[in-house]
Amino acid sequence: MHTHEIEQMCVVAKGPNHGPAPIPQEGRWTKVKEVTDVSGLTHGVGWCAPQQGACKLTLNVKNGIIEEALIETIGCSGMTHSAAMAAEILPGKTILEAMNTDLVCDAINVAMRELFLQIVYGRTQTAFSEDGLPIGAGLEDLGKGLRSVTATMYGTSEKGARYLELAEGYVTEIALDADSEIIGYKFVRLGVMMDSIAKGVDAQTALTKATGTYGRFADAVKTINPRKE
């Protein structure tokens, strides 16, 4: 259907049509015309409208299909249940389907939107990696024990800082020097500890084996439990 004005116009021949500009995808330069032309592994973050929760989403896309999804959330407690649903919803969908599917939590929806932009513009983590990464690479990002890398810190002007969780693990003690300044900490790799317990190691032995220290912990004048002291 055309308007009357368009119908009265004469035809002017179209010049050269070079198609879309090629984008880098898994070690190739690809002219993407269909959703099935898209591949790549990437990750990014999204947030809900009141910005009270955030999602880090990792997608491994092969020929337009999401073959692997890792959903990590922080914020409101309901996000964890939304992430569980998204883990079932996302794999097997095309990235276009996923963009137009309710992923339950707004933060996960926004993360999907941001990753869609990365993927279709050729800005994936594997843009220049030949054949990309195999399915399972996203899970390997979690490392030994399969736990998200989380930082939880707290501080007040009156009482100072409390380290609660870092990349190394769950902090059980903070080391202080003579000036009450932090010089190190003791931590537990919870994923490693739980793996040991599941294999039959008694809890205390598993805890000891999964415990480590960072910084000048041995030089501490005093150590405190960051959750109680």
N, C-alpha and C positions, 0 to 999 in steps of 0.2 A: 504494500500500500504506500502510495506517495501523495504528497500534497499537490494541489493543482499547479502551483508555481514550479515544482520540480518536474512535473509531467510536460510542461511547456518548454523546458530547457533542451538544448541540443547536447549530444554526447561529445565529450572531449576525451580523447584516448589517454589511458593511464600510462605513465612512464615506467621506468624500471622498478621492480619490486624485489628487494634483496632479502626480505624476510627478517626474522628477529635477529638481534645481535647475539652471537654465541656467548654462553656463560661457562665458567669452569665447573666441571662436575666429575669428581672421582678420577682425576687425571686426564680428562678429555674436555674438548671445547664442544659444547652442544647447542644447537639451535632448537630451543624448546618451543614446540607448537602444541603438544598435547600433554596432559598431566602425566601420562606414562613415560614421557621423556625425562622426568625429573628423578634424580637420585642424590643421596648424600646423608651423612650423619652430622647432626648439629645439636646444640643445646642452648637454652636461653631462659629468661625469667618472665613471669607475668604477675600481675597484682590485681586485687579486687578493687571495686570502685571506692570504698572508704579507705583503701590502702592499709587494711588491718591484717592482711595475710598475703603471702607470696608463694609462687610455685616455680621450681626449676624443672623444666621439661627437657628430656633428651629423646630425640627421635632418630631412628635409623631407617631411611627411606630407600627402597630399591624399586626402580621402574614405576615410580608414582605411588607405591603401596607402602604404608607404615608397617615394617616387619618387626620393629622392636621399639618399645616405649618405656622410659624410666620416669616416674613421677615422684618428685620430692617436694614436700610442702612444709611451710612453717606459718604459724598464726593461729587462727581459730581451730578448735578441735574438730569441727565438722569437715574441714578440708581433708583430713585423713581418710574419711569415708568416701568423699568425692574422688580422691585419688585412687581408691580401690576400684571404684566404678570406671574411672577413666582408663585404668590398666586393662580392663576388659573391653572397653569401647574402642580404643585407638588402634590396636594391632589388626591388620587386615583391611583397614579403610584406606582409600586414597587420601592424599593430603587435602584435596578439595572437599571430599566428604567430611573429613575431620574438622575442617574449618567451619563447616555448616552443621555441625552436630553439637548438641548441648552436652558439654563435658561436666555438667553439674555445678562445678565451682567456677565463679567468675575469674579467679586468678588463673585457673588451668585454661580456661577459654582464651584469656589474654596471652598466656604463654604460647598457646597453639597459634594465635594470630601472628605473634612476633616471629615464631619459628617458620611459619609459612612464608613470611617475607624474606627471611634469610635463605630459605631453600630455593624459592623460585627466582631469586636474584643471583644465585650462584655464590652465596656467601657462607657456605657450610664449612665445618671444620675439616672436611675431607675433600674440599674443592680441588686440591692438587695432589691427592693421594690416589695412586693407580688402583682402580677397582674398589676404592673406599675401604670400609672396615666390615668384617664379618658380623653376622647377627650374634649378639652376645657381648659385643664391644662396649655397649652402654652399661651393662651390668658390671663389667670389669672395672669401670670407673670408680665403683664403690670400694674397691680394694679388698684386702683380706678381712673376712668377717662380714662382708656385704652390709656395711653401715654407711649412711650418708656422712659426709664430712661436715660437721656442725661446729659452730662457735657460739657459745653462750657465755656472755660476760655481764657482770652487774657491778654497779658502783654508786656510792653516795658521797656527797661532799663531806659529810661528817665522819664516815667510817671507811672510806676508800674503796678500792676495787676488790672484786671477788671473781676469780676465774672458775667457771663451772664446767665447761667442756671445750676442748680444742681438737685440732686435727688428730692429735695423738690419742685422745680418748677422754673418758669421764674423769674429771679432776677430783681427787680425794683429799689432797693436802696442798696447801700453799706454803712455800718456804719464805721466811722473813729474815732479814739481817738485823743488826743491832739498832738500826734506825727505823725498823718496822717496814722497810721497803721490800717488795717482792723480788726474790732472786731465783726462783725456780718453783717447780711443782711436781707432785706425784700424780700419776694417772693410771687408769685401767682401760685396756682395750676390751670393751664389752663384747664385741663380736667374737674375738678370739677366745675370751673366757667362756662364753656360751657354747661355742663349738667344742671346747674341751669337756665341759660338763655333759654335753650331749653324747660324747664318746665314752663316758663312764668315769672321768676323772672327778675326784671329790671336789666340792665347791671351794674349800680353802686352798687346796693345791692349785686349782685352776685360777683362782684369784691371784695367787702369788706369781704364777708363771706369766700372767697377762699384765702384771704391774711393772711400770717403768718410771723413770724420773727424767726431768729436763732442767737444764740450767745448772746453777750451783746449789742444788738441793742439799747435798751433803754438808755444805757450809752453813746451813741455817742455824740461827740462834734460837728460832722458834718456828714451829709449824702449826698451822691452824686448819680446821675443817671449814671450807668456804661456805658450806650450807648451814653451819651451826654456830660458828664463832665470829 
